[in-house]
């Protein structure tokens, strides 16, 4: 089975604050996951990166062999 989501050393910085730092996550085909955590933990940010809606500040993200578009300059 191949990975349908693959995040490697993903970090997101917003307004000088680290929203995510060094996240690694791989989801193989056929797996089911639940993302839990308190408010402000970065759950939505992780899922937006996994859905290729936003680009990480550092690291790499891929979903179904698709990478998010480059961040704006």
Residue, then its C-alpha position, 0 to 999 in steps of 0.5 A: x500500500x502507498x501513502x495517500x497523505x505524507x507530511x515530512x517535518x512540516x512547520x507553519x509560522x504565522x505572524x512570527x508564531x509557530x502554529x506547527x513545528x516538525x510534524x511527520x504524518x503518513x496515512x496509508x491507503x485504507x487507514x482511518x484516522x481521527x485528529x484530536x486535540x484542544x482548541x488552538x493545537x493546530x488540527x485544522x492547519x494540519x488538515x488544510x495542509x493534508x488537503x493541499x489547501x495551504x502550503x507549509x512554511x517548512x517541510x514537505x506535504x503530499x496528498x495523493x501524489x499532489x503537492x500544495x501550490x507554492x506560497x505567495x511571494 
